[in-house]
Amino acid sequence: MIAADLLSKVNTVTIYEKNATLGKKYLVAGKGGFNLTNSLDGIELANKYTPVEFMENPILDFGSGSLRKWYSDLGIETFVGTSGRIFPTKGIKPAEILNKIKEKLKLQNVKIEYHHKFTGFDENFNIKMNFKGEHKIIIADYYIFALGGSSWSVTGSDGKWDKCFREIGVNIIPFESSNCGININWDNHIVENHEGKPLKNISANVAGTKLKGEAVITNYGLEGNVIYPLIPKVRELLKKNEKAEIVIDFKPDNSVDDLIKKVGKAKISSKDYGKIFNFKREQLALIKNYSTKEEYLSTELFIRKIKKISINVESLRSIEESISTVGGIDLKELNSNFSLKKHPNIYTIGEMLDWDAPTGGFLLQGAFSMGHYAAKSIVSL
Ligand SMILES: Cc1cc2nc3c(=O)[nH]c(=O)nc-3n(C[C@H](O)[C@H](O)[C@H](O)COP(=O)(O)OP(=O)(O)OC[C@H]3O[C@@H](n4cnc5c(N)ncnc54)[C@H](O)[C@@H]3O)c2cc1C
């Protein structure tokens, strides 16, 4: 959509979408906290992407400040919320934003063709489309593909475009889950008594990658903003068949010494831990579950333990239910302007490429920056 906006100022543009509407995943993203982008900008923002070199130019060219201005010009004001995430002003619904974008595109004579499914390339590398059973060939000077990753297929982003690109010699990396929950072999009583409860203000560490935030206990394991950024590390360990352990610190703002001092020399019973350390039942249940009896009953050992509860990660949640995916078009196939090396009039952008970023507005920002960059490169040709 952002590419169409820029290109339509100088070119004739048509968007083809297989669904009956545009931006289904954009609307899904808007259902929870709608992080349009993040308050980080410039190189700090670019550093959130893996691989960073691939995103540096598009982000430096069109970062979060530019995206917020683009929304503001559409009449969508934004504000910086918790942990730097940027949201639309309260009361603005995601569908309203999408409609404003579509209205702008219409005013700029962008044609939107629905129910058009891309099915591959013909022998001249023109585009084959299926429109309600009818086969069409689309011929244009430039093609920009933004077909999405492979999660939440109900939105239309099913990753099934991969074979069409393989057929024209483009290498595709298999899709994998990113920004997803982790499977843990919980004891039954954790699920029975604590499913759905949040573990607030914890820090989590996987093989040296550590951050603070919140996780929620689910019937399969853990999910949440402290988990998602650890997924690349967990994925890497699991792929090498190595043990993936998440180490939780239930008191990240206090050192062991602080906590020992707080307790002093008083003899305390484990029944008082909740009151003394300000722990809820679910926190105590997890700590108890991952401690020996001796560790739980000795106050000093308990204090040491709450700073590092090690939990084994069995696997990642499925691709389908992940917030985003990695895999897709191999970045080695691309020029720096997102055109394919083998077919320079074909551009590919967004989640269909093999890059990664955490949640917090970085995914949409990445997709928008790439769209803007690809379109700008075509406009300047
Ligand atoms: C639950 C959830 C919450 C999220 N929340 C946020 C958030 O708050 N902030 C954030 O930054 N990101 C969020 N994301 C991620 C973000 O929505 C995606 O990264 C982003 O939408 C990717 O944009 P895209 O343009 O690459 O692909 P998509 O938005 O997936 O769009 C791809 C489009 O291509 C169409 N298409 C696919 N195949 C074909 C075909 N063969 N022919 C024609 N059309 C086709 C699809 O129907 C779809 O409309 C969330 C994702 C999920 C699932």
The ligand as a MOL file (V3000), in Angstrom:
LIG
                    3D

  0  0  0     0  0            999 V3000
M  V30 BEGIN CTAB
M  V30 COUNTS 53 58 0 0 0
M  V30 BEGIN ATOM
M  V30 1 C -1.7770 -11.6300 15.7470 0
M  V30 2 C -0.7960 -10.6970 15.0970 0
M  V30 3 C -0.5310 -9.4600 15.6790 0
M  V30 4 C 0.4090 -8.6080 15.1140 0
M  V30 5 N 0.6280 -7.3860 15.6970 0
M  V30 6 C 1.5460 -6.5400 15.1750 0
M  V30 7 C 1.7500 -5.2530 15.7250 0
M  V30 8 O 1.0470 -4.8160 16.6480 0
M  V30 9 N 2.7530 -4.4870 15.1920 0
M  V30 10 C 3.5350 -4.9100 14.1420 0
M  V30 11 O 4.4490 -4.1820 13.7160 0
M  V30 12 N 3.2980 -6.1050 13.5420 0
M  V30 13 C 2.3350 -6.9200 14.0330 0
M  V30 14 N 2.0990 -8.1360 13.4280 0
M  V30 15 C 2.9050 -8.5180 12.2390 0
M  V30 16 C 2.4550 -7.7690 10.9710 0
M  V30 17 O 1.0460 -7.7860 10.8550 0
M  V30 18 C 3.0870 -8.4010 9.7250 0
M  V30 19 O 4.4810 -8.5110 9.9120 0
M  V30 20 C 2.8170 -7.5660 8.4770 0
M  V30 21 O 1.4270 -7.5140 8.2370 0
M  V30 22 C 3.5430 -8.1270 7.2650 0
M  V30 23 O 3.1920 -7.3440 6.1640 0
M  V30 24 P 3.3320 -7.9040 4.6810 0
M  V30 25 O 2.8730 -6.7990 3.8070 0
M  V30 26 O 4.6740 -8.4500 4.4800 0
M  V30 27 O 2.3330 -9.1370 4.5850 0
M  V30 28 P 0.7890 -9.3140 4.9540 0
M  V30 29 O 0.3100 -8.1980 5.8260 0
M  V30 30 O 0.6850 -10.6830 5.4750 0
M  V30 31 O 0.0480 -9.1780 3.5650 0
M  V30 32 C 0.2090 -10.1120 2.5170 0
M  V30 33 C -0.9760 -9.9930 1.5740 0
M  V30 34 O -0.7140 -10.7690 0.4060 0
M  V30 35 C -1.9040 -11.4590 0.0580 0
M  V30 36 N -1.5340 -12.6610 -0.7050 0
M  V30 37 C -0.8450 -13.7420 -0.2670 0
M  V30 38 N -0.6950 -14.6410 -1.2590 0
M  V30 39 C -1.2810 -14.1040 -2.3560 0
M  V30 40 C -1.4360 -14.5510 -3.7020 0
M  V30 41 N -0.9620 -15.7350 -4.1140 0
M  V30 42 N -2.0840 -13.7350 -4.5880 0
M  V30 43 C -2.5850 -12.5150 -4.1860 0
M  V30 44 N -2.4800 -12.0590 -2.9280 0
M  V30 45 C -1.8280 -12.8400 -2.0140 0
M  V30 46 C -2.5560 -11.7930 1.3800 0
M  V30 47 O -3.9230 -12.0870 1.2190 0
M  V30 48 C -2.2780 -10.5180 2.1650 0
M  V30 49 O -3.3070 -9.5680 2.0170 0
M  V30 50 C 1.1150 -8.9900 13.9410 0
M  V30 51 C 0.8380 -10.2250 13.3240 0
M  V30 52 C -0.1200 -11.0720 13.9000 0
M  V30 53 C -0.4180 -12.3900 13.2300 0
M  V30 END ATOM
M  V30 BEGIN BOND
M  V30 1 1 1 2
M  V30 2 1 2 3
M  V30 3 2 2 52
M  V30 4 2 3 4
M  V30 5 1 4 5
M  V30 6 1 4 50
M  V30 7 2 5 6
M  V30 8 1 6 7
M  V30 9 1 6 13
M  V30 10 2 7 8
M  V30 11 1 7 9
M  V30 12 1 9 10
M  V30 13 2 10 11
M  V30 14 1 10 12
M  V30 15 2 12 13
M  V30 16 1 13 14
M  V30 17 1 14 15
M  V30 18 1 14 50
M  V30 19 1 15 16
M  V30 20 1 16 17
M  V30 21 1 16 18
M  V30 22 1 18 19
M  V30 23 1 18 20
M  V30 24 1 20 21
M  V30 25 1 20 22
M  V30 26 1 22 23
M  V30 27 1 23 24
M  V30 28 2 24 25
M  V30 29 1 24 26
M  V30 30 1 24 27
M  V30 31 1 27 28
M  V30 32 2 28 29
M  V30 33 1 28 30
M  V30 34 1 28 31
M  V30 35 1 31 32
M  V30 36 1 32 33
M  V30 37 1 33 34
M  V30 38 1 33 48
M  V30 39 1 34 35
M  V30 40 1 35 36
M  V30 41 1 35 46
M  V30 42 1 36 37
M  V30 43 1 36 45
M  V30 44 2 37 38
M  V30 45 1 38 39
M  V30 46 1 39 40
M  V30 47 2 39 45
M  V30 48 1 40 41
M  V30 49 2 40 42
M  V30 50 1 42 43
M  V30 51 2 43 44
M  V30 52 1 44 45
M  V30 53 1 46 47
M  V30 54 1 46 48
M  V30 55 1 48 49
M  V30 56 2 50 51
M  V30 57 1 51 52
M  V30 58 1 52 53
M  V30 END BOND
M  V30 END CTAB
M  END
